Amino acid sequence: MIYEIFDAQKITLNNFADQLSELIFNGFRTKFTTKLFSEATAKNISFVLAQVLSSESSKNLIIARQDDSLCGCLFFANTDNRSLYDVIKQEYSGFMKFKVLLFFAILEHKLANNETYIEFLVVSERYRKKGVGTQLIKQCQNNVSTKSLTLYVASNNMNAINLYQRNGFRVQITQNSLLTSKLINNKKWHFMVWEKKMKIVTTETISEKNIIETKKVIFSEQVISVNIVKDAISGIKGIFGGKSNSYSEEYAKGRQMAIDQLQKEAEKIEANAIVGTSVHYNQFINSDIMLIIVTASGTAVSVQ
């Protein structure tokens, strides 16, 4: 099985547009035909979408293929690429255009900053339960440059919810929509989010990643306060079976706090990685209080 970003110039599958059209129709069939469209019209809309997507090198269409068979696909949108609404809005006229735009408008999601949105994921029936959906999601996670990857899923679609949860998504909010309840018989929706973990390394480069922009050197500092007398008493208790928080735990806590703050500083300037990361410790004792000062620094960069 091959998973890749679709490129009309490089990928030649027999009847690709027809296969894509069938996938889209099967994925949207219930939503299409509940109230707004006949099955014939739904097939036509699927065909139009497939024709548009297959005629260009769509950077936001990921496909799974085996030999000449299209096994599944995932279409996503971000600020650099077109949404389904953008794709379809020029293709119809008159009352049909109104109905088509209404359908895609109620499904459209307004993107936040640094967000990529999954418009649809469809797997051919013969290739289901073979890990194709998981691999399409992972391919998307590896290719997006934004911090978060999001989608809406109907609350009664437990198979989809479980699939996304297995791949690191969580339900952020649950919403009710009277409009979608009337038009596509789905009132309750989960908004699910996956957040990319920022690459933070001590080296000046990142394996298998190209640095496309160096932002700037960033810093963070955290101060941890330790009561020496109290900790010493806890240590004595520890000898006799009590519980003691060691200094090493305080250092580790300070280090994690400094790294977390460093990541926030990188996110502020829209970096997605930090290279040359270093952490330094200093301590000062004043009476019975010891202050552990943890300083972290690194270079915020953007990587592909």
PEZISUL-V715676 format. One line per field, one symbol per residue. ss: DSSP state (@ for helix, = for strand, . for the rest). Layout:
ss=???
This chain:
ss=.====..........@@@@@@@@@@@@@@@@@@.....@@@@@@@@@@@@@@@@......======..=========......@@@@@.....@@@@@@@@@@@@@@.......=========.@@@....@@@@@@@@@@@@....=======...@@@@@@@@@...=======.@@@@@@@...========...==..........=================@@@@@@@@@@@@.......@@@@@@@@@@@@@@@@@@@@@@....==============..===============.
